[in-house]
Structures are given as structure tokens and as C-alpha cells.
Amino acid sequence: MNFHLVSIFPHYFESPLQSGLMGKAVENGLVSLDYVDVRRFAGGVHKSVDDRPFGGGPGMLLKLDPMVKALDSVERKGRILMLSPRGKPFNQAQAKALSQEEDVTLICGRYEGIDERLLDLYPIELVSVGDFVLNGGEIGAVCMVEAIARLLPGFMGHEDSGEEESFSAGLLEYPHYTRPEDYDGLAVPEVLRSGDHGKIADWRRECSLSATLSDRPDLLPNARLTVEDIDFLRAQPRTRLGRNLYIALCHYPVVNKFGEKVAVSVTNLDLHDMARVARSYGLGGFYATTPIEDQKALADRLLSHWKEGAGSQANPDRAEAFSKVKVFDDIESAVLDIEAQTGQCPRLAATSARLDRRKEAEPALTCSEVQKWLANSPVLLIFGTGHGLAEEVLSKADGIMRPVRYLDDYNHLSVRSAVAIIVDRLIADEY
Ligand SMILES: C[S@@+](CC[C@H](N)C(=O)[O-])C[C@H]1O[C@@H](n2cnc3c(N)ncnc32)[C@H](O)[C@@H]1O
């Protein structure tokens, strides 16, 4: 396989790509490394490769002409990738796909990057090695070359090494140990010394599963899991963001379709469905708020039917869901209740189907901002009935969440649907 590395610092690659297995792969012809020195293609006495950006701003840019000439000097470019923090994140699946290619060209930027018109001239794919900014693309290119080349048949000692590693099966890898068996009292796990290959395989699978659950739960949705894997994962301890999340359904003050402040009736369906979300996601609690006495009485009757009355006999699961529900006059009382339970004043995140377009408005809250709050303190997520929460509730919140489907023109969801979607996004563990 041939890598063409286009850079203004080709010597940068020498040591890392000549060492260890990579050095051997180059020696025995499995991998060829073609260093394309952009400076060789620069004109003028100074062989300058950079210039100032149009429009001003700090830093310099790599000029187009030397880059074009450098690229044109590569006869068989194959797929052309350019290292850029703007690119798609590089991963094991891409390394696998690229390892099937005969030629791959990697363009390394420097300074503030490269004149954008290079992308108009060649079918270049932008690729990033992470959400951080490096001085240049060379070190990212080294990562990519190594990740791709080691998947070539014959690169590693034995062919299955690549299959068992982290990410290959959508999970992190299990831990490894070598001699001595005991290092100052730190023993190698018994099972690895048992010689029982079935047990060793089970232990390794379980270690992979629990490491992924605790360190990279975002990998689990795409991992191929058996029922046994799922049963194992269910029994593992995990951080539950849900315990800090409380939801409130406000029936007053909300607005009607004319923007007037009104009270809306309590509905059976909202209470059932929100209680079930609260229980399913392990939330701290669900507050239905209304100051209207007959509405509170209605909600209380409903609760007692399902929690203690005939409903609880007929459907104990529903009783469990309703144990999460409390009926209060207003949001302030819900806040005091959370404070009494947790010893902390909850942060208030309001929800709305509309963007706040006032000039002085803060940018809407993102899920990750609310998740950060949840890691340290209780959060009360407030939903409105009718046509949404009245200004006096919105203005007391610490922020308003971005509407669900904010890029689309129709986003008229029922409050029950919005609750389910937003809670799921906030908990975001996809279990
Ligand atoms: C200082 S960076 C330029 C950053 C650029 N102005 C920006 O903010 O996106 C110089 C070069 O380093 C490389 N680079 C920096 N960070 C990278 C990353 N996370 N992944 C891939 N390449 C990166 C790119 O080739 C980039 O053109």
C-alpha cells in the first residue's frame, strides 16, 4: 500500500514511521511512504509557501500554487484526504476501509490552514483526528498511516490481533497482563491463569462490556450485544443522570393562542404519560402544578386511584410510576420541595416550541449544557400546557432549551411527546 504524504515538513515523519513494525513494513515492501515536500514546488528565491489571508485575521495560509504542483506530482493519488480540525472524525471503521486501498494521499496543513480553493480543484475528503487544534497535520497523518497500515494482512505478527482490539467489535478492549504473576502483591486475575479458555473468554467479554459502559457508553448503541451481554450490563453499577432531573408540567400561568395568560385543565393522559417517563428514566420526580383548587382535587383523586385505590391493584406498574408524581400550586413550591429533598436549589430549564427572538435573549440552552448541570445539581425541567409557558415563568428560568426540531418549520408536538424526547436526549445514554 502506498501513502503519499504532502507536507512542508517531510522530515517530521522520519522517526515515527521508521520505528517498530512500521519500519519493518516499509523495509519488506508492504508499505511505501512517499514524502512530497511542498517547498520544492514553491517559486521565487525564498521558496515561500505561505501568505497572508484575504480579509485579515491572525496567522498565515499555505498558498495554492505550491500545493497544486505538489499534488500534481503524485501520479497515483488514490483517495485524497486532508487533515483538518473541520474534518469528519477519523475512526477504526475508516482505517479499515482505507486499508483496502492501493494508494492514499494525505495532505498536511500548517499555519491557519490551506487556501480553500484546493478543495474545488481535487476531490479532497477532510478528516480530523480529534476536537482539538494541532500546529500541523503531520502528527495526525502519522496516526492515520499507523492505524491503516497495521490492518494490512502481514503487518502484525498474527492476523487476529486487529479483530480483538478496542472499537473493532464496537466495544473497548479488555485488560492484559504479563509476567510476573505477582508484582508487590498485585496479582494477575486468577481466571487468566486457570487455563480454562471458555472462562477466560467470558471474563474478557465482561471486562470489555463494563469498561465500555463506564468509559465510553456512547459506543454501546452501535455495539453488537447478545442477550447475555445485556443481562450482564444491566447488573452493573452506573452513573444515572436521571436521579438529578425533575420535570414539571405547568398548568398556570401559560398562554393561549392569542398570547393571553390563562390556566389550562389538568388532563389524565399527561399525568399518566409523564409519570411513566419519570419512572422509566429514573427521574427524581414529576410535579404537576396548578393553583386551581378543583383541578388539584381532580389530580389528587387520580393519583390516589392509581397509587392506593383500585388502579394500584389492577396495575401495580402504574402505581410505581405515579409514586413519582406530586401536585403543587406553582413552580416555586416544586423548587422548595426539591431543595428540601436534595439540600440543593435546582437549576431551572424552561422549554418552548419557539425560539426566543428578542435581541437581548441569551442563546438557547443545549442538551450538553443541561447535562453539565445535571452532573452536579438537581435540575427542574419545566414544560407548559396550552400554547406554552407564560413570560413570567420563562424569565425566572436559568435558561430556555432549544426547541425540538428547531431547524424545521413544523414542530407542534404534544407536551407528552416533547417530554419523552427531551428527557431521552438529556439522559442520552441510549440504554
Ligand atoms: C493550526 S491548524 C489550523 C487550524 C484552523 N485555523 C482551524 O481553526 O480550524 C494547522 C493545521 O493543522 C492540522 N490540524 C490541526 N488540528 C487538527 C486536528 N484536530 N485534526 C486534523 N488535523 C489537524 C490541519 O492540517 C491544519 O490545517
The ligand as a MOL file (V3000), in Angstrom:
LIG
                    3D

  0  0  0     0  0            999 V3000
M  V30 BEGIN CTAB
M  V30 COUNTS 27 29 0 0 0
M  V30 BEGIN ATOM
M  V30 1 C -3.1850 25.4630 13.4660 0
M  V30 2 S -4.0510 24.3140 12.4790 0 CHG=1
M  V30 3 C -5.2270 25.3270 11.6620 0
M  V30 4 C -6.4900 25.4730 12.4280 0
M  V30 5 C -7.5950 26.1900 11.6740 0
M  V30 6 N -7.3270 27.5930 11.5910 0
M  V30 7 C -8.9360 25.9550 12.3830 0
M  V30 8 O -9.2380 26.6730 13.3390 0
M  V30 9 O -9.6460 25.0040 12.0140 0 CHG=-1
M  V30 10 C -2.9230 23.9150 11.1960 0
M  V30 11 C -3.1380 22.5880 10.5400 0
M  V30 12 O -3.0040 21.5510 11.5000 0
M  V30 13 C -3.7870 20.4240 11.1330 0
M  V30 14 N -4.6550 20.0900 12.2700 0
M  V30 15 C -4.7820 20.7870 13.4200 0
M  V30 16 N -5.6410 20.1700 14.2700 0
M  V30 17 C -6.0700 19.0680 13.6530 0
M  V30 18 C -6.9640 18.0430 14.0110 0
M  V30 19 N -7.6080 18.0250 15.1830 0
M  V30 20 N -7.1820 17.0360 13.1210 0
M  V30 21 C -6.5610 17.0380 11.9180 0
M  V30 22 N -5.7030 17.9980 11.5260 0
M  V30 23 C -5.4540 18.9970 12.3790 0
M  V30 24 C -4.5250 20.8100 9.8670 0
M  V30 25 O -3.8560 20.2750 8.7630 0
M  V30 26 C -4.4860 22.3370 9.9060 0
M  V30 27 O -4.5860 22.8760 8.6140 0
M  V30 END ATOM
M  V30 BEGIN BOND
M  V30 1 1 1 2
M  V30 2 1 2 3
M  V30 3 1 2 10
M  V30 4 1 3 4
M  V30 5 1 4 5
M  V30 6 1 5 6
M  V30 7 1 5 7
M  V30 8 2 7 8
M  V30 9 1 7 9
M  V30 10 1 10 11
M  V30 11 1 11 12
M  V30 12 1 11 26
M  V30 13 1 12 13
M  V30 14 1 13 14
M  V30 15 1 13 24
M  V30 16 1 14 15
M  V30 17 1 14 23
M  V30 18 2 15 16
M  V30 19 1 16 17
M  V30 20 1 17 18
M  V30 21 2 17 23
M  V30 22 1 18 19
M  V30 23 2 18 20
M  V30 24 1 20 21
M  V30 25 2 21 22
M  V30 26 1 22 23
M  V30 27 1 24 25
M  V30 28 1 24 26
M  V30 29 1 26 27
M  V30 END BOND
M  V30 END CTAB
M  END
